Amino acid sequence: MDEECCEVVVTAADGDWLAGLTRTLVAERLAACGHLLDPVRSVYRWQGAIEDEPEARVALHTRLALVPAITARVEELHPYDVPCVIALPVVGGNPAYLAWVAAETRDP
């Protein structure tokens, strides 16, 4: 379980800020890497209104066991009241890449 991998998606209004957050999470060994998309279009309901805004999105590759620590760190640093942090399962992949993800992240 400690080495089971997942992808964690985080969004933010500013791509440069999100790149900085990604660098922090990689430096702290909470994620092995992050693939950033900027811009993405986000349509959502917030406080009763439908919003349609550009955002940035990062897909972090990490261990499933590190998701609680990533969530806590994002909540600590993120400017949003309710930041998007969702973990998606990795059901397979290149064994060498998945081993690299595990090696580049800290033990939970």
C-alpha positions as CSV (number, residue, x, y, z in Angstrom):
1,M,0.0,0.0,0.0
2,D,2.8,2.5,0.8
3,E,4.1,2.3,-2.8
4,E,0.7,2.2,-4.5
5,C,0.6,5.2,-6.9
6,C,-2.1,7.7,-7.8
7,E,-2.6,11.0,-9.6
8,V,-3.6,14.0,-7.5
9,V,-5.3,16.9,-9.3
10,V,-5.1,20.4,-8.0
11,T,-6.4,23.6,-9.6
12,A,-5.7,27.2,-9.0
13,A,-6.5,30.6,-10.6
14,D,-2.8,31.4,-11.5
15,G,-0.6,29.0,-13.4
16,D,2.6,30.5,-12.0
17,W,1.4,30.1,-8.4
18,L,0.4,26.5,-9.1
19,A,3.9,25.8,-10.6
20,G,5.4,27.2,-7.4
21,L,3.1,24.9,-5.3
22,T,4.1,22.0,-7.5
23,R,7.8,22.8,-6.9
24,T,7.2,22.9,-3.2
25,L,5.4,19.5,-3.2
26,V,8.2,18.0,-5.3
27,A,10.9,19.5,-3.0
28,E,9.1,18.1,0.0
29,R,9.0,14.7,-1.7
30,L,5.2,14.6,-1.5
31,A,5.1,14.2,-5.2
32,A,7.6,12.9,-7.7
33,C,6.4,15.3,-10.5
34,G,3.6,17.4,-11.7
35,H,2.2,17.9,-15.2
36,L,0.8,21.5,-15.4
37,L,-1.9,22.6,-17.9
38,D,-2.6,26.3,-18.2
39,P,-5.2,27.4,-19.0
40,V,-8.0,25.1,-18.5
41,R,-11.6,26.3,-18.5
42,S,-13.5,25.6,-15.2
43,V,-17.3,25.8,-15.1
44,Y,-18.7,25.3,-11.6
45,R,-21.3,26.5,-9.1
46,W,-20.0,28.7,-6.2
47,Q,-22.2,30.4,-3.6
48,G,-25.3,30.0,-5.8
49,A,-23.8,31.3,-9.1
50,I,-22.5,29.5,-12.1
51,E,-18.9,30.5,-12.7
52,D,-16.9,30.1,-15.9
53,E,-13.3,31.0,-15.3
54,P,-9.8,30.1,-16.6
55,E,-7.7,28.1,-14.2
56,A,-4.5,26.1,-14.2
57,R,-4.5,22.3,-13.4
58,V,-1.7,20.1,-12.2
59,A,-1.6,16.3,-12.2
60,L,0.8,15.2,-9.5
61,H,2.2,11.7,-9.5
62,T,2.7,10.3,-6.0
63,R,1.9,7.5,-3.6
64,L,-1.7,7.0,-2.5
65,A,-0.5,7.0,1.2
66,L,0.7,10.6,0.7
67,V,-2.7,12.0,-0.3
68,P,-3.6,13.2,3.2
69,A,-0.3,15.0,3.6
70,I,-0.7,16.6,0.1
71,T,-4.3,17.7,1.0
72,A,-3.1,19.3,4.2
73,R,-0.3,21.1,2.6
74,V,-2.5,22.4,-0.2
75,E,-5.1,23.6,2.3
76,E,-2.3,25.4,4.2
77,L,-0.9,27.2,1.1
78,H,-3.8,27.6,-1.3
79,P,-5.6,30.9,-1.6
80,Y,-9.0,29.3,-2.3
81,D,-11.5,28.7,0.5
82,V,-12.1,25.2,-0.8
83,P,-9.2,24.1,-3.1
84,C,-9.7,21.2,-5.5
85,V,-7.6,18.2,-4.4
86,I,-8.7,14.9,-5.8
87,A,-6.9,11.6,-6.0
88,L,-7.4,9.4,-9.0
89,P,-6.3,5.7,-9.0
90,V,-3.5,4.5,-11.2
91,V,-4.5,1.0,-12.3
92,G,-1.4,0.2,-14.3
93,G,1.5,1.6,-16.1
94,N,5.2,1.3,-16.9
95,P,6.6,-0.6,-13.8
96,A,9.9,1.4,-14.1
97,Y,8.0,4.7,-14.0
98,L,5.9,3.7,-11.1
99,A,9.0,2.5,-9.2
100,W,10.6,5.9,-9.9
101,V,7.5,7.7,-8.5
102,A,7.8,5.6,-5.3
103,A,11.6,6.2,-5.1
104,E,11.2,10.0,-5.5
105,T,8.6,10.4,-2.8
106,R,9.0,10.0,0.9
107,D,7.8,7.2,3.1
108,P,4.3,8.1,4.4
